[in-house]
């Protein structure tokens, strides 16, 4: 089985891959991994496949299919763009990519960001009223990476001794230049 996830930066591809890799009990690998060495270890979960040459990607897909190893790949751009452009285009890879299971992740909306922020804060032991979380999430960039970075910032700011969530999140937002709209 081969499946692919595509989407813009920040859409949640890596987060999804990390969850699936954990379920398979394997690491998320990058385009520099030695696939011949890891493909016999069970499932392969690969991020940033747009960085692979079309020939390397085709070889990986063929090896996984031949050995019946689950392969989950993710990257930016259109799925078929991974088959290359112009003279470097591999029609066989393009056809293979068209035939695999594929999900395209859109940019997360405000409600999804609020859910993710609430869950991330709770995992850090920072329980917040959902209305306060929604208010903070409305100021964040529409990326899961912004949510994770902001939650880590809130945790650092909370260490200063805040007792109420409203002032804590307001002060964290004041310091969150890299995560806000």
Secondary structure, 3 states (H helix, E strand, C coil): CEEEEEECCCCCHHHHHHHHHHHHCCCEECCCCCHHHHHHHCCEEECCHHHCCHHHHHHHHHHHHHCCCCEEEEECCCHHHHHCCHHHCCHHHHHHHHHCEEEEECCCCHHHHHHHHHHHHHHCCCCCCHHHHHHHHCCECCCHHHHHHHHHHHHHHHCCCCCCHHHHHHHHHHCCCCCEC
